[in-house]
């Protein structure tokens, strides 16, 4: 008599469940390995290229208005031209947001001026021209005194500041957003007599942090 060996439905279901779990684990390990390989490749490319921070310089700054009312409200108008340079050999830069303003002895003396987003290819440069203005901007009561002292010294020292967000582009890969800050110190001749035209400076180099 031959032996009859039958498996119960519960046993078959359990075996099928084990096989499904094994397949899920294989898919999970394969997917995890693939993602880690991509991340490692990106990291290697990043360290090889190691993008340098962008370079900025102030080409020109002209002050057309800088008047203070008795109630310490400032009206200002400053025209500037910034040069933005990407020094990298293989890395492009997306500028998603740039806000520019003028500062005097730690006080903001114009409103923020926005630069439209743009892409800068590697080893490329862009000129950014804008007018920074303020109408009725409250300033510290010492502002008029400080400007008077600078006039006695024969020069006016301003800071042109910019801050925003950028992304690096390597091939088709684009990084996350990074904050950056730019500071340009500009010295303008400022004599005792009221000038017939704007106060003008030929510009200066700027410091950049990312």
Secondary structure, 3 states (H helix, E strand, C coil): CCCCCCCCHHHHHHHHHHHHHHHHHHHHHHHHHHHHHHHHHHHHHHHHHCCCCCEEEEEEEEEEEEEECCCCEEEEEEEEEEEEECCCCCCEEEEEEEEEEEEECCEECCCCEEECCEEECCCCEEEEEEEEEEEEEECCCCHHHHHHHHHHHCEEEEEEEEEEEEEEEECCEECCCEEEEEEEEEEEECCCCCCCCCEEECCEEEEEEC
